[in-house]
Amino acid sequence: MKKLLLSFLILALLTACDNEPIDSDLTEQSGGGDDGGGDDVGGGSGSESGDLTLSVFELDTDISIEFFGLTLRTITNSDINISDDKIVSSNIVLEVEGTPSETETQTYTRNNEGQIISNISVNTSGVTTNEYLITYTDGRISQITYDYFEDDFDDYVYNFEYADNTITRTEVGSSISTVFTLDGFDRIIKKESFDGGFSIQSETITYNGVGNINSSLGTGELDSDYSYTFDDNTNPLQVVYNDNYLLNFLADEYSDEIGQYIAQFHSTNNWTGISSDEDTFTFDLEYNSVGRITRRDVDYSFGDVFSVSMDEEFNYVN
């Protein structure tokens, strides 16, 4: 159970902050049917119309950890703004209990081919705090540079090489490399990291026939084995996050697990639960009358030591 909950903690921080270390030290299901017709309606209740698109995806997390007798609580509220099925910006408010909250806006820039070439974060004082710069060669990602201006420790430069169905990532100044393996549908089916020539961790992904992740098996440092469940309704996040699909993974850290990220953002249907050998997590989902997901809530408490709440709200527009 603790291992599963730790994975959710990492997932919540990554998705809420979009891999942005604002603070580098913080590292029962309902059914629905097919979409129908209706009016233009925004807000978390969604719309009864089938031709509307996701406009704002709200992701809020509340995490409490007992740490050497002290309770560390972080609350993150993220509004991810979407236009034409593409993310254009994100507004993020992070509060560590006992300290002032931090607010930042992330803005994405694209080239003429629609590929993301930068993701820049600016705080409420107008100061740029960090930025991703992405370089492409012959239409493929060849380099990702990350600069966290307050602390060079978080900075990195990734370089990429392509061969057959693999992408090898190396980091300037590091002995660790990561190999991503793709299947015939250009989906990641394996992520393996090496220190020199020695494999230190590996995660293998399987999919079912409709495009949902079926399982993820981690070995080495990961040591995890998860299976996933889904509903029968369309996941509105898939079309949004499949834009620049590989960038979602190529910019991560070698230690990050990707299975739960695939379940949440890249599967055909809406993610409803996860199981390991130790326990099963079932999420609470809400739908409107035509089966459009409007909310998803994850709540768990492990006594006074560890609790996680992750609440998503889906807002649609014509």
N, C-alpha and C positions, 0 to 999 in steps of 0.2 A: 504493500500500500504506500509506504513512504516513497519508494522509487517512482511510482505512478504519479503521486502528488507533486514530487519534485519536477517531473517532466511538465506538469501543468503550470507550475510556477514559472519555469523557463519560457514555456509557450506564451503565457499571459504577458510577460514582460516584453518578449520579442514582438508579438503582434501589436501590442498597445503602443510601443515606441518605434515600431517599424525599423528595428535593429539599430536604433539611435540611443547611445548611452547618455541620456540626459544627466544621469548621475552614474559615473563609472563604477561606483562601489556597490551598486544594486544589480549585482548581476544575479419526465414522464411524457412522453411523446404523444402528440395529437395527429390526426390524419388530415388529408386534404385531397383536392381533386385537380382537374386541369383548369388552366386560366380561362376566364370568360371575359365579358365586356363590362364597361363601367366608365366612371368619370375620372378626371385627373385629381388625384388625391395624394398629398405628401404626408409626412409624419409616420410614426412607428406603426400605425394601424394598417399601413399599406393601402393598396387600391384593389378594387375588384376587377380591374381591367388587366388583360393579358399582354397588352402591348406597351406597358409602362416599363421604365428602366430604373435601376437603383441609382439614387442621387446622393444619399448620405448614408454611410455605414458607421454606426456608433458602437464603439467597443470600450466598455468600462471595466476596470479591474480593481479589486480590493483584496490585498494580500497582507496577512499578518503572520509573523514568524517570531517564535520565542528564541532568543539568541543570548546565551549566557546570562539568563535571568532578566533580560530586557526584551520588550516587545517592539519589534520593528514592523510598522504598518505603512504600506504605500498604497495610494489611491491614484489611479490613472484614468483620465477621461479623454477619449480620442474621437474626433469627428473626421472621418475620411471622406473628402468631397470628390464626387465622381461626375463626369460629363462624357456622354457618348461612350459609355462602358470603359472609360479610362480614368485612372486616378489623376487628379490635377493638383490637389493639395491636401494637407492634413493639419488639423489643429489639435494640439496635445497639451493637456494640463496634468502635471505630475505633482503630487503632494506626498512628502515624507512626513509622517506625523511628528509634530514638534518643530518643524521648519517651514519657512515660507514656501508656497507653491511656486512652481516654474511653469511658464507658458511658452510654447514655441509653435511656429507655423512652418511646415515643410512645403516647399514648392518644387514641382517636377518640371523639367525642360526636356523637350523631345527634338530629334532631328527631323529632316524631311521625310524619312521613312517611318516615322512614328516611334522610333526607339528612344528610350529614356537615356539622356546623356548627362543629366545631373539631378541631384536631389539635395536641396540646400535648406537648412533650418535657420530661422531667424527668431530671436526672442522678442518680447514686448518692447524692449528698448531699442529695437532696430538693429541689434548686433547679430551678425552671423556667427553661430556657435559651432556648426559642423557642416561638412558637405561631402557628398559622394560625386565623383566624376567618372564617367564610364566612356571608354574608348572602343570603337569598333574597327575591325579590319575585314574587308570583304563581307560586310554585313553581320559578322560574328563578334561577340565580346572578346576583346584581346587584352584589356586592362581595366581594373577598377582601383581607384585611389580614394581612400577615405582619410579625411583630416578633421580631427576633433581639436579645436583651437585652444581649449583650456588645458589640455593634457596630451602631450605627444605620445604617451604610452599606448593610447588607443588607435593611433594612426597605423595604416597599413597600405601596401601596394601589392595587388594581386595581378599576376600574369597568367595567361591561359594558352594552352596548346590543344589542338584538335587532331584526333586520329580515329578513323572509322566511327564507332559509336561511343567513344569516350572523350571526355574533356578533362585535362589535367591542370590543376591550379597550383601554382607555386607562389609563395610569399617572399618578397624581398627581405633579406636578413633573417630568414627562418629556415630551419631544416625540415619543416613539415610541409608535405604536399598532399593534395586531395584529388582523387579521381572520381568523376561522376560518370556513370554508365547509363546510356539511354536505350530504350527499346525501339521497335519499329514504328511506334507512334510518337517518337521524340519525347517520351516521358522518362523521368529519372527512375531507374529501377535499383540503383545501388550507389551508395556514397561510401568511399573507403579512404581513410587517411593514413599516411605513412610518416614516420620519423626516419629520414634517410631511406633505407630500403626495407625497414621493419614496419609491418602493419600494426597500428595502434588501436584502430577501431573501424568497424564496418557496419553499415545499415543496409539491409536488403528489403526492397519494397515489392509487393505483389498487388495486382489489380484484378477486379472482377470484370465480367463481360460488359457492363454498362459504364465503366470508367471510374468507379469508386475504388479507393485504396482498400485492399482486403486485409493486409497485414504488414507489419514492419518488424524485422528481427535485427537487433543490435548485438554485436559481439565486441570483445575487447573492452575498452573503457565504457562502452554503453551498457552492455549486458541487459538487454531489454527484449520483450516479446509481446507485441500488442496486436489485437484485432479490433476492427472498427465496424460500426453499424450506421445505417443511413435510412432515411425515409424514401418515399417514391416521388418526391417533388423536386423541381429544378432548384439547384443551388445558384442564387443570383451572384455569388462572389466569384464563381468560376470564370465567367466571361471577363470580369474585371481584372482578376489576378492572373489569368492566362495571357493577358497582354504583357509582353516582355517576360514570358514564363521563366526562362533560365535565370534571369537577373535575380529573381526571388531567392534562388539557392546559391548562385555563384558568389554572392556578396556576403554569405553568412560566415560563421567561424567553423573551424574544423570539428569542434566538439558539439555543434548544434545537431539535434535530431530533426529530421525533416518529415517523418511519417505523419505526425499530428498536424503539421502545417499543410501537407497535402490534403489531409482529411477535411480541414476547415475551409481551405481556399481553392483547392484544385480538383475536388471530386464533383461528379455530375449531380449528385443529390445532396441533401442537407445532412450533415453529420449529426448523429443522435447519441452516440456513446462509444466508449472504449473499454476494452477488457485486457487484463494481464493475467498471469498465473495467480496473482494474489487477490485481485478484486475486479469489480465491474463498476464503471461509472455510467449512469444514464442521465441524459440532459433533459431539461424542460424546454420544449419548443411551442411556440404559438403561431397560428396561421390565420389568415382571413378566410372568407367563405369559398374562395376559389383555389385554396392550397398554397398561396404565396406566403413564405415565411416572413413573420414580422418581428419575432423575438426568439432569442435562445439564451438560456441561463444555465450556468454551471455553478453549483455551490457545494462546498465540502468543508467540514471541520474535523480536524484530528485533535480532539481535546483542546487544551489551551496552548498547544505547541505550534500548530500550523493550520491556517484556514485560507481558503481561496474562493473568491466570487468573481466570475467573469460573465458579464451581461452584454449581449449584442442586440442592437435594434436596427431594423432595416427600413429605410425611408425611400419611397418611390416617387417618380415624377413622370409626366407625359413628355 
